Amino acid sequence: MEEKKKNTPEMDLDEETLFMVSQTFKALSDPTRLRILHLLLQGEHSVNEIAEKLNLLQSTVSHQLRFLKNLRLVKFRREGTSLYYTHDDEHVIDLLKQSIEHASHH
């Protein structure tokens, strides 16, 4: 008789869940998006600050932030004409931190 694994939640992966998981991993598979998320771990930053600190074009940063915002991985607030971004998903941030820790041990 086959024994079920302990601590494994019993759930089917519906198409929407599969899509969201694959999109999250897609977001985390891009080095530029990883650099942006890592910077946002340290606090809120404007698009210009992100571009300057990561030595990227503002258009590149805006494009990547739009991708991350559509997945609800970052959020923003507006102050005048500037947008200030922060991370918006603790689960994904925990995954990012664990991945960085894992990679630093190899």
Secondary structure, DSSP 8 states (H G I E B T S, - for coil): -----TT-------HHHHHHHHHHHHHHT-HHHHHHHHHHHT--EEHHHHHHHHT--HHHHHHHHHHHHHTTSEEEEEETTEEEEEE--HHHHHHHHHHHHHHHT-
